[in-house]
Amino acid sequence: MRSVPARARVYILCVALAGAACAVPTPSTRPSWPAVLLLAALFAGCEQITRCRSLGRRVPRGLGTFFPVLLAAVFLLPPPAAALVALPGALLARVDRQPRRVRRLWRAAQLALAAWASAWVYGALGGPAAGAAPDFPYVLAPAGAAVLAFSGVLTVLDGGILVTAERLPARTAWRGLFLRSLAPVAVHGLAGLMMAVLWASPYGPPAALLVLLPMGVSCWAFAQYHRERAAHQATIRALVQAVDIKDKYTRGHSERVGRASVMIARELGMDDERVEVLRFAGILHDVGKLGVPTRLLRKDGPLTPKERRIIELHPEYGHEMVRGIGFLGEARAAILHHHERVDGSGYPYGLTGPQIPQCARVVAVADAFDAMTSTRSYRRARPVEAAVAELSRCAGAQFDPEMVGALARALERHGWHPEVTADVPDQGGNVPAGAAPATPAVSRSAAR
C-alpha cells in the first residue's frame, strides 16, 4: 500500500466503503439465496478460469473479466444481492501485479458498485417483470439501460483511479474509456440476459448454463487474437533491441521516440488505435539500420557522400522489414518517410508538405526532439526548452509546424521524463558517423 499515492489510497477506500454499503442486504431485499450462492460461485469460477495458467502460460489480459454471469445476476436479483455476487470472484481472482490486496479490493468494490447501479436501473425501468414474462422486445430497453449504467460506473471509477494513482490529467483520463468498455459489456450483457431469461423459464438454471459454452468459445478466440498480437509485439521488441545493440550511440532512442510520438498524437486528438500505431512507428522508425553496415554506424568522423547515401537507404530497408506485419498499418509509411522534409529536401523520395504522410511528420519531430535531448559522444544533451526552440526555428522548412506545436503543448502540460537514457559519451570523445560540426543541430541529429 505504501507504493500507492496518498490521494489514491483515500479514493480506493471511499470506493471500497461505497461498494460494501451497496452489498449489504436491506430488510426489503428478499433474494433467492440459493441463486445468489450459485451465481457467485459461477462468477468466481469463471474469474479463476480466465486468469489461470493454461499449459504453463497465463491467459492473455484480453480475456479480462467474464461479465455474463455477473450481468445475469443484475437481471435476476435485487441490487444488493447482485453486488454480493461480484465480491467472491473479485476478491479471489489471480492478480499478477503489486500491491495485490489493494488491487483485489479495488476490483471488488468497482464491480459491486457497477452491479448495484445497473440492477437498480434495470429494476426502476420494470426489467424484472418484463424478463420474467419474458416480454420481448420490451425487456431489451431496461436491459440496455442497465448495460449503459454498468459501463458508465466502470468508466467513472477507472478514470478516477487514473487521475489519483497514475496522475493523468483529468482532461485525458476519461478519454475513450466508455466506448472501450461498452462494446464487451454489451456483448456480455446480451449473454447475461439470455441466461436470466432461461434461468426464470421452466428449464431452470441448467438451461441457463448452456449460454456459457458459446461465450467461452468466443473468449478463447479472442485470447488467440491477443496471443498473436503479443507475438508481433515480441518481434518488435527483438528488432528494437537488435538496433540498439548495433548502434550503441542511440540506445534507448527508439522507445523514447515512440513515447514522444504518442504525446504528439494525443495532443492532436487522434483516436486510441492511431495512437498505438504511432507508438509502433516511433519505436520501429530506425529498424532499417539493421541493413546498414555496422562500420558506417560506428564510424569516427563525418561520412563520405557515398557512405551517407548508403545510410540514407535505411528507411527503405525498414519498410521492407515490416511489410508483412499487418497490424502496423500506416506505421509502415512513417518508417519509410520519417526523413522527408516539408521543403522537399529530405529522403528517400523528396516529398513535400502534405505529400508526406501525417504519421511520418509526427515521427520526424519526435525523432529530432529525442536526438537533441539525449547525450551523445559529440555533445551533451540539450535542455527541453532549447530543443523545442530549435524545432520551432526549423518548422516550415524541415518539420511540420502543426506537429512541432503539438509537441510543445504536450511537453508544457506533461513534461519530459525519459525512462531510458542514451549512452554516456566515450572517454575518447569519438564522433559517430555523420556528426560534421558545420551541420545544423536538428539536421545532424535527425539525419540518422
C-alpha positions as a Python dict, from the first residue, in 0.01 Angstrom:
ca = {
    (1, 'M'): (0, 0, 0),
    (2, 'R'): (298, 230, 54),
    (3, 'S'): (359, 240, -322),
    (4, 'V'): (8, 382, -378),
    (5, 'P'): (-14, 765, -364),
    (6, 'A'): (-200, 905, -64),
    (7, 'R'): (-484, 1053, -266),
    (8, 'A'): (-529, 721, -448),
    (9, 'R'): (-550, 540, -113),
    (10, 'V'): (-824, 776, 0),
    (11, 'Y'): (-1007, 730, -329),
    (12, 'I'): (-984, 348, -314),
    (13, 'L'): (-1101, 349, 49),
    (14, 'C'): (-1404, 562, -38),
    (15, 'V'): (-1496, 337, -330),
    (16, 'A'): (-1448, 27, -111),
    (17, 'L'): (-1678, 165, 160),
    (18, 'A'): (-1939, 254, -102),
    (19, 'G'): (-1914, -95, -253),
    (20, 'A'): (-1952, -257, 89),
    (21, 'A'): (-2257, -44, 164),
    (22, 'C'): (-2417, -144, -166),
    (23, 'A'): (-2366, -514, -89),
    (24, 'V'): (-2543, -502, 249),
    (25, 'P'): (-2894, -653, 214),
    (26, 'T'): (-3178, -431, 328),
    (27, 'P'): (-3490, -556, 514),
    (28, 'S'): (-3689, -517, 193),
    (29, 'T'): (-3441, -730, -1),
    (30, 'R'): (-3565, -1084, -41),
    (31, 'P'): (-3338, -1253, -290),
    (32, 'S'): (-3326, -1623, -360),
    (33, 'W'): (-3017, -1708, -158),
    (34, 'P'): (-2952, -2037, -342),
    (35, 'A'): (-2946, -1834, -666),
    (36, 'V'): (-2709, -1580, -509),
    (37, 'L'): (-2470, -1854, -393),
    (38, 'L'): (-2481, -2038, -725),
    (39, 'L'): (-2423, -1723, -932),
    (40, 'A'): (-2144, -1609, -700),
    (41, 'A'): (-1976, -1950, -731),
    (42, 'L'): (-2015, -1944, -1109),
    (43, 'F'): (-1871, -1594, -1135),
    (44, 'A'): (-1577, -1684, -910),
    (45, 'G'): (-1511, -1997, -1114),
    (46, 'C'): (-1519, -1804, -1443),
    (47, 'E'): (-1279, -1546, -1297),
    (48, 'Q'): (-1037, -1821, -1199),
    (49, 'I'): (-1055, -1982, -1541),
    (50, 'T'): (-995, -1659, -1734),
    (51, 'R'): (-694, -1576, -1517),
    (52, 'C'): (-549, -1924, -1469),
    (53, 'R'): (-243, -2073, -1633),
    (54, 'S'): (-302, -2274, -1945),
    (55, 'L'): (-22, -2511, -2046),
    (56, 'G'): (213, -2313, -1825),
    (57, 'R'): (112, -1975, -1971),
    (58, 'R'): (-117, -1713, -1830),
    (59, 'V'): (-430, -1648, -2032),
    (60, 'P'): (-385, -1312, -2210),
    (61, 'R'): (-520, -998, -2050),
    (62, 'G'): (-760, -961, -2340),
    (63, 'L'): (-993, -1214, -2176),
    (64, 'G'): (-1042, -977, -1882),
    (65, 'T'): (-1344, -1022, -1656),
    (66, 'F'): (-1612, -1267, -1766),
    (67, 'F'): (-1923, -1050, -1727),
    (68, 'P'): (-2218, -1270, -1847),
    (69, 'V'): (-2269, -1435, -1508),
    (70, 'L'): (-2244, -1104, -1322),
    (71, 'L'): (-2489, -936, -1561),
    (72, 'A'): (-2723, -1233, -1532),
    (73, 'A'): (-2722, -1164, -1157),
    (74, 'V'): (-2806, -800, -1236),
    (75, 'F'): (-3112, -915, -1434),
    (76, 'L'): (-3222, -1177, -1178),
    (77, 'L'): (-3151, -1031, -834),
    (78, 'P'): (-3215, -716, -630),
    (79, 'P'): (-2931, -459, -635),
    (80, 'P'): (-2762, -558, -304),
    (81, 'A'): (-2767, -927, -398),
    (82, 'A'): (-2622, -851, -742),
    (83, 'A'): (-2340, -659, -570),
    (84, 'L'): (-2277, -959, -342),
    (85, 'V'): (-2234, -1188, -642),
    (86, 'A'): (-1935, -981, -760),
    (87, 'L'): (-1737, -995, -435),
    (88, 'P'): (-1606, -1355, -409),
    (89, 'G'): (-1486, -1369, -769),
    (90, 'A'): (-1308, -1032, -749),
    (91, 'L'): (-1151, -1097, -408),
    (92, 'L'): (-1025, -1445, -504),
    (93, 'A'): (-912, -1362, -860),
    (94, 'R'): (-550, -1402, -957),
    (95, 'V'): (-355, -1072, -954),
    (96, 'D'): (-9, -1055, -1107),
    (97, 'R'): (94, -703, -1009),
    (98, 'Q'): (165, -549, -670),
    (99, 'P'): (6, -442, -443),
    (100, 'R'): (-220, -745, -485),
    (101, 'R'): (-452, -687, -189),
    (102, 'V'): (-523, -332, -291),
    (103, 'R'): (-592, -436, -649),
    (104, 'R'): (-833, -709, -536),
    (105, 'L'): (-1011, -469, -302),
    (106, 'W'): (-1038, -209, -577),
    (107, 'R'): (-1176, -455, -831),
    (108, 'A'): (-1427, -598, -586),
    (109, 'A'): (-1558, -254, -490),
    (110, 'Q'): (-1569, -141, -852),
    (111, 'L'): (-1770, -443, -969),
    (112, 'A'): (-2002, -430, -667),
    (113, 'L'): (-2087, -66, -739),
    (114, 'A'): (-2137, -132, -1110),
    (115, 'A'): (-2359, -434, -1043),
    (116, 'W'): (-2565, -245, -782),
    (117, 'A'): (-2617, 58, -1009),
    (118, 'S'): (-2712, -146, -1315),
    (119, 'A'): (-2950, -368, -1115),
    (120, 'W'): (-3116, -58, -971),
    (121, 'V'): (-3160, 90, -1320),
    (122, 'Y'): (-3297, -241, -1450),
    (123, 'G'): (-3547, -260, -1165),
    (124, 'A'): (-3653, 105, -1193),
    (125, 'L'): (-3741, 55, -1561),
    (126, 'G'): (-3953, -254, -1499),
    (127, 'G'): (-3696, -504, -1618),
    (128, 'P'): (-3769, -787, -1369),
    (129, 'A'): (-4135, -810, -1470),
    (130, 'A'): (-4056, -793, -1843),
    (131, 'G'): (-3782, -1052, -1808),
    (132, 'A'): (-3990, -1297, -1608),
    (133, 'A'): (-4270, -1298, -1868),
    (134, 'P'): (-4048, -1289, -2087),
    (135, 'D'): (-4181, -987, -2268),
    (136, 'F'): (-3973, -924, -2582),
    (137, 'P'): (-3869, -680, -2718),
    (138, 'Y'): (-3969, -461, -2419),
    (139, 'V'): (-3719, -623, -2186),
    (140, 'L'): (-3437, -505, -2415),
    (141, 'A'): (-3488, -140, -2316),
    (142, 'P'): (-3427, -182, -1940),
    (143, 'A'): (-3151, -436, -2013),
    (144, 'G'): (-2979, -188, -2246),
    (145, 'A'): (-3008, 86, -1985),
    (146, 'A'): (-2857, -148, -1726),
    (147, 'V'): (-2562, -222, -1957),
    (148, 'L'): (-2506, 152, -2008),
    (149, 'A'): (-2515, 206, -1632),
    (150, 'F'): (-2268, -80, -1576),
    (151, 'S'): (-2025, 61, -1832),
    (152, 'G'): (-2075, 414, -1703),
    (153, 'V'): (-1986, 325, -1346),
    (154, 'L'): (-1677, 132, -1459),
    (155, 'T'): (-1572, 431, -1671),
    (156, 'V'): (-1616, 687, -1393),
    (157, 'L'): (-1426, 475, -1142),
    (158, 'D'): (-1146, 380, -1384),
    (159, 'G'): (-1094, 743, -1478),
    (160, 'G'): (-1078, 837, -1113),
    (161, 'I'): (-803, 584, -1043),
    (162, 'L'): (-607, 710, -1343),
    (163, 'V'): (-624, 1063, -1204),
    (164, 'T'): (-538, 974, -845),
    (165, 'A'): (-294, 682, -885),
    (166, 'E'): (-142, 741, -1230),
    (167, 'R'): (-159, 1123, -1205),
    (168, 'L'): (-307, 1159, -1553),
    (169, 'P'): (-471, 1496, -1627),
    (170, 'A'): (-847, 1490, -1584),
    (171, 'R'): (-876, 1615, -1941),
    (172, 'T'): (-739, 1289, -2078),
    (173, 'A'): (-811, 1034, -1803),
    (174, 'W'): (-1162, 950, -1922),
    (175, 'R'): (-1096, 988, -2294),
    (176, 'G'): (-1220, 679, -2479),
    (177, 'L'): (-1280, 474, -2162),
    (178, 'F'): (-1657, 447, -2200),
    (179, 'L'): (-1652, 330, -2561),
    (180, 'R'): (-1377, 76, -2490),
    (181, 'S'): (-1576, -69, -2204),
    (182, 'L'): (-1919, -55, -2369),
    (183, 'A'): (-1855, -298, -2657),
    (184, 'P'): (-1754, -604, -2447),
    (185, 'V'): (-2007, -524, -2174),
    (186, 'A'): (-2286, -500, -2434),
    (187, 'V'): (-2198, -841, -2581),
    (188, 'H'): (-2170, -996, -2236),
    (189, 'G'): (-2491, -820, -2135),
    (190, 'L'): (-2683, -992, -2416),
    (191, 'A'): (-2548, -1328, -2299),
    (192, 'G'): (-2637, -1238, -1939),
    (193, 'L'): (-2994, -1152, -2045),
    (194, 'M'): (-3024, -1487, -2223),
    (195, 'M'): (-2903, -1659, -1906),
    (196, 'A'): (-3156, -1467, -1694),
    (197, 'V'): (-3449, -1549, -1925),
    (198, 'L'): (-3359, -1920, -1936),
    (199, 'W'): (-3297, -1922, -1559),
    (200, 'A'): (-3651, -1792, -1499),
    (201, 'S'): (-3801, -2034, -1753),
    (202, 'P'): (-3936, -2382, -1669),
    (203, 'Y'): (-3600, -2527, -1774),
    (204, 'G'): (-3424, -2352, -1486),
    (205, 'P'): (-3052, -2293, -1414),
    (206, 'P'): (-2919, -2594, -1614),
    (207, 'A'): (-3052, -2440, -1937),
    (208, 'A'): (-2905, -2102, -1841),
    (209, 'L'): (-2560, -2257, -1805),
    (210, 'L'): (-2565, -2361, -2171),
    (211, 'V'): (-2519, -1992, -2262),
    (212, 'L'): (-2170, -2004, -2113),
    (213, 'L'): (-2046, -2251, -2373),
    (214, 'P'): (-2059, -2023, -2682),
    (215, 'M'): (-1934, -1731, -2472),
    (216, 'G'): (-1639, -1943, -2361),
    (217, 'V'): (-1559, -2029, -2723),
    (218, 'S'): (-1570, -1662, -2823),
    (219, 'C'): (-1340, -1570, -2535),
    (220, 'W'): (-1099, -1844, -2643),
    (221, 'A'): (-1095, -1698, -2996),
    (222, 'F'): (-1035, -1352, -2853),
    (223, 'A'): (-746, -1492, -2649),
    (224, 'Q'): (-594, -1641, -2963),
    (225, 'Y'): (-602, -1298, -3125),
    (226, 'H'): (-422, -1148, -2827),
    (227, 'R'): (-160, -1422, -2833),
    (228, 'E'): (-93, -1344, -3199),
    (229, 'R'): (-69, -974, -3122),
    (230, 'A'): (166, -1044, -2831),
    (231, 'A'): (387, -1244, -3066),
    (232, 'H'): (405, -945, -3303),
    (233, 'Q'): (497, -716, -3016),
    (234, 'A'): (767, -956, -2904),
    (235, 'T'): (906, -945, -3257),
    (236, 'I'): (906, -565, -3245),
    (237, 'R'): (1093, -566, -2914),
    (238, 'A'): (1353, -804, -3056),
    (239, 'L'): (1405, -584, -3363),
    (240, 'V'): (1445, -271, -3149),
    (241, 'Q'): (1690, -448, -2920),
    (242, 'A'): (1892, -557, -3223),
    (243, 'V'): (1908, -196, -3347),
    (244, 'D'): (2013, -71, -3003),
    (245, 'I'): (2292, -327, -2987),
    (246, 'K'): (2413, -245, -3337),
    (247, 'D'): (2405, 134, -3297),
    (248, 'K'): (2525, 190, -2942),
    (249, 'Y'): (2514, 569, -2974),
    (250, 'T'): (2132, 571, -2985),
    (251, 'R'): (2049, 304, -2729),
    (252, 'G'): (1700, 364, -2589),
    (253, 'H'): (1630, 619, -2862),
    (254, 'S'): (1357, 411, -3030),
    (255, 'E'): (1148, 372, -2716),
    (256, 'R'): (1172, 743, -2641),
    (257, 'V'): (1073, 837, -2996),
    (258, 'G'): (770, 610, -2956),
    (259, 'R'): (680, 791, -2634),
    (260, 'A'): (717, 1136, -2790),
    (261, 'S'): (511, 1025, -3092),
    (262, 'V'): (230, 921, -2857),
    (263, 'M'): (240, 1263, -2688),
    (264, 'I'): (205, 1439, -3024),
    (265, 'A'): (-71, 1204, -3141),
    (266, 'R'): (-276, 1253, -2825),
    (267, 'E'): (-234, 1630, -2843),
    (268, 'L'): (-368, 1619, -3199),
    (269, 'G'): (-676, 1430, -3074),
    (270, 'M'): (-611, 1105, -3258),
    (271, 'D'): (-813, 801, -3152),
    (272, 'D'): (-652, 528, -2944),
    (273, 'E'): (-598, 295, -3238),
    (274, 'R'): (-397, 556, -3430),
    (275, 'V'): (-206, 650, -3116),
    (276, 'E'): (-98, 287, -3080),
    (277, 'V'): (9, 278, -3446),
    (278, 'L'): (214, 595, -3394),
    (279, 'R'): (381, 435, -3093),
    (280, 'F'): (485, 138, -3305),
    (281, 'A'): (603, 373, -3580),
    (282, 'G'): (821, 566, -3337),
    (283, 'I'): (967, 250, -3188),
    (284, 'L'): (1046, 97, -3527),
    (285, 'H'): (1145, 407, -3723),
    (286, 'D'): (1515, 311, -3731),
    (287, 'V'): (1475, -65, -3774),
    (288, 'G'): (1624, -34, -4124),
    (289, 'K'): (1963, 29, -3963),
    (290, 'L'): (1989, -347, -3935),
    (291, 'G'): (2058, -342, -4310),
    (292, 'V'): (2333, -79, -4283),
    (293, 'P'): (2694, -194, -4230),
    (294, 'T'): (2791, -157, -3865),
    (295, 'R'): (3120, 10, -3957),
    (296, 'L'): (2924, 304, -4101),
    (297, 'L'): (2700, 341, -3796),
    (298, 'R'): (3004, 342, -3566),
    (299, 'K'): (3244, 530, -3791),
    (300, 'D'): (3451, 801, -3622),
    (301, 'G'): (3423, 1130, -3806),
    (302, 'P'): (3200, 1250, -4090),
    (303, 'L'): (3067, 1027, -4364),
    (304, 'T'): (3171, 1045, -4726),
    (305, 'P'): (2892, 1120, -4978),
    (306, 'K'): (2887, 754, -5080),
    (307, 'E'): (2861, 636, -4721),
    (308, 'R'): (2583, 885, -4649),
    (309, 'R'): (2385, 753, -4949),
    (310, 'I'): (2417, 403, -4803),
    (311, 'I'): (2288, 515, -4462),
    (312, 'E'): (2004, 703, -4629),
    (313, 'L'): (1873, 369, -4754),
    (314, 'H'): (1772, 264, -4400),
    (315, 'P'): (1411, 392, -4427),
    (316, 'E'): (1357, 170, -4732),
    (317, 'Y'): (1524, -125, -4560),
    (318, 'G'): (1299, -74, -4258),
    (319, 'H'): (986, -53, -4472),
    (320, 'E'): (1069, -385, -4635),
    (321, 'M'): (1141, -549, -4298),
    (322, 'V'): (798, -465, -4153),
    (323, 'R'): (594, -505, -4471),
    (324, 'G'): (448, -836, -4353),
    (325, 'I'): (337, -716, -4007),
    (326, 'G'): (-27, -646, -4085),
    (327, 'F'): (-141, -468, -3772),
    (328, 'L'): (121, -191, -3811),
    (329, 'G'): (-95, -23, -4074),
    (330, 'E'): (24, 329, -4154),
    (331, 'A'): (327, 285, -3929),
    (332, 'R'): (498, 137, -4235),
    (333, 'A'): (462, 472, -4413),
    (334, 'A'): (613, 651, -4113),
    (335, 'I'): (914, 420, -4120),
    (336, 'L'): (963, 488, -4490),
    (337, 'H'): (915, 866, -4486),
    (338, 'H'): (1031, 991, -4144),
    (339, 'H'): (1338, 1158, -4301),
    (340, 'E'): (1137, 1353, -4558),
    (341, 'R'): (1132, 1734, -4509),
    (342, 'V'): (838, 1960, -4577),
    (343, 'D'): (1052, 2171, -4814),
    (344, 'G'): (1127, 1863, -5028),
    (345, 'S'): (1496, 1830, -4944),
    (346, 'G'): (1459, 1509, -4743),
    (347, 'Y'): (1491, 1145, -4841),
    (348, 'P'): (1427, 885, -4975),
    (349, 'Y'): (1180, 1041, -5224),
    (350, 'G'): (1198, 1415, -5164),
    (351, 'L'): (828, 1450, -5078),
    (352, 'T'): (698, 1795, -4982),
    (353, 'G'): (440, 1924, -4735),
    (354, 'P'): (113, 1728, -4739),
    (355, 'Q'): (267, 1463, -4966),
    (356, 'I'): (443, 1335, -4655),
    (357, 'P'): (209, 1105, -4457),
    (358, 'Q'): (89, 1258, -4131),
    (359, 'C'): (233, 974, -3925),
    (360, 'A'): (578, 1034, -4079),
    (361, 'R'): (560, 1405, -3994),
    (362, 'V'): (481, 1310, -3632),
    (363, 'V'): (773, 1068, -3605),
    (364, 'A'): (1014, 1315, -3772),
    (365, 'V'): (953, 1571, -3495),
    (366, 'A'): (970, 1309, -3219),
    (367, 'D'): (1292, 1169, -3366),
    (368, 'A'): (1466, 1507, -3383),
    (369, 'F'): (1346, 1608, -3035),
    (370, 'D'): (1486, 1298, -2868),
    (371, 'A'): (1810, 1322, -3066),
    (372, 'M'): (1865, 1674, -2933),
    (373, 'T'): (1767, 1597, -2573),
    (374, 'S'): (1985, 1283, -2549),
    (375, 'T'): (2354, 1285, -2461),
    (376, 'R'): (2575, 1173, -2747),
    (377, 'S'): (2951, 1126, -2766),
    (378, 'Y'): (2997, 1450, -2962),
    (379, 'R'): (2778, 1676, -2743),
    (380, 'R'): (2580, 1690, -2423),
    (381, 'A'): (2201, 1672, -2421),
    (382, 'R'): (2019, 2000, -2484),
    (383, 'P'): (1756, 2125, -2238),
    (384, 'V'): (1399, 2057, -2346),
    (385, 'E'): (1333, 2429, -2393),
    (386, 'A'): (1632, 2467, -2626),
    (387, 'A'): (1528, 2162, -2829),
    (388, 'V'): (1174, 2296, -2871),
    (389, 'A'): (1313, 2635, -2976),
    (390, 'E'): (1529, 2466, -3240),
    (391, 'L'): (1235, 2265, -3369),
    (392, 'S'): (1029, 2583, -3393),
    (393, 'R'): (1309, 2754, -3584),
    (394, 'C'): (1312, 2469, -3838),
    (395, 'A'): (930, 2443, -3859),
    (396, 'G'): (802, 2507, -4207),
    (397, 'A'): (1127, 2401, -4374),
    (398, 'Q'): (1227, 2074, -4212),
    (399, 'F'): (929, 1996, -3987),
    (400, 'D'): (552, 2033, -3998),
    (401, 'P'): (465, 2334, -3778),
    (402, 'E'): (147, 2160, -3657),
    (403, 'M'): (347, 1868, -3518),
    (404, 'V'): (603, 2096, -3356),
    (405, 'G'): (328, 2296, -3189),
    (406, 'A'): (156, 1978, -3066),
    (407, 'L'): (479, 1852, -2911),
    (408, 'A'): (545, 2189, -2745),
    (409, 'R'): (196, 2194, -2591),
    (410, 'A'): (225, 1833, -2474),
    (411, 'L'): (564, 1898, -2314),
    (412, 'E'): (432, 2207, -2139),
    (413, 'R'): (145, 2005, -1997),
    (414, 'H'): (318, 1676, -1912),
    (415, 'G'): (690, 1747, -1912),
    (416, 'W'): (952, 1508, -2045),
    (417, 'H'): (1073, 1227, -1821),
    (418, 'P'): (1260, 971, -2035),
    (419, 'E'): (1283, 638, -1857),
    (420, 'V'): (1567, 518, -2081),
    (421, 'T'): (1878, 732, -2112),
    (422, 'A'): (2118, 745, -2401),
    (423, 'D'): (2472, 617, -2369),
    (424, 'V'): (2716, 849, -2199),
    (425, 'P'): (2999, 993, -2407),
    (426, 'D'): (3301, 778, -2483),
    (427, 'Q'): (3610, 855, -2283),
    (428, 'G'): (3797, 909, -2605),
    (429, 'G'): (3545, 1158, -2736),
    (430, 'N'): (3486, 970, -3062),
    (431, 'V'): (3241, 1135, -3300),
    (432, 'P'): (2988, 900, -3463),
    (433, 'A'): (2936, 892, -3833),
    (434, 'G'): (2767, 1193, -3983),
    (435, 'A'): (2842, 1437, -3700),
    (436, 'A'): (3001, 1706, -3909),
    (437, 'P'): (3041, 2021, -3694),
    (438, 'A'): (2918, 2252, -3970),
    (439, 'T'): (2580, 2076, -4000),
    (440, 'P'): (2286, 2246, -3819),
    (441, 'A'): (2193, 2069, -3495),
    (442, 'V'): (1849, 1946, -3595),
    (443, 'S'): (1958, 1826, -3937),
    (444, 'R'): (2253, 1638, -3795),
    (445, 'S'): (2051, 1476, -3517),
    (446, 'A'): (1764, 1377, -3742),
    (447, 'A'): (1977, 1256, -4030),
    (448, 'R'): (2037, 929, -3855),
}
